[in-house]
């Protein structure tokens, strides 16, 4: 019965993404759904996408801020997968007609040189295993109607991931204290928020270490060449037609995106 529900929900979420028609919350229709079942739904959606020819090129970490964790009643982040079809080129406008209810987050992206396999991965291991970091924007979009989500809803929905934009060049992490990297996030030329890397679990590399350890029980690891989005430094920005989001990271560079109808 549980397996059947997992498969049914995977198909519903995939259809919602493809048609841009959101579904009612998973947790309302299946109140007893737990976190392992939610991740099972996420992996089933991933399986369907892989069968259609898409490839996993990285992962994302969500709910890295204490405020978001408290809002959803959890004590740790969640994660999702990044597929090749989700990577957008900077400079190309993003059509809102292909999304449901998008928001944008600014994050430090890690590009891995070496494999990271939990348990027992620490922030120092992440820094040693990284080819470098890049400024990035993540477009999040809930396939759950009106963002009416609990933790199980967003996990099943691939941690609400929709697309990513990478900016600038790869910056080596040696001699760079990512806790102190400042961010200025602008919407339509006005400062929306400022933050530092320490906003992400105290250190962005600590978030990546958490991820490596969290996926280990599922037989998964972070592989060389993967891009890992370490979590939003600020709250997400809502967007409308014509919105331009620009994120400037000290010592890392900048990245921007424009939305059109």
Helices and strands as residue ranges (DSSP letters): H 2-19, H 26-29, H 35-51, E 56-62, H 66-72, E 78-83, G 84-86, E 87-88, E 94-95, G 96-98, E 103-112, H 123-129, E 130-140, G 145-147, H 151-156, G 158-160, E 161-171, G 178-180, E 182-187, E 190-196, G 197-199, H 204-216, E 227-232, E 237-238, E 244-249, E 253-260
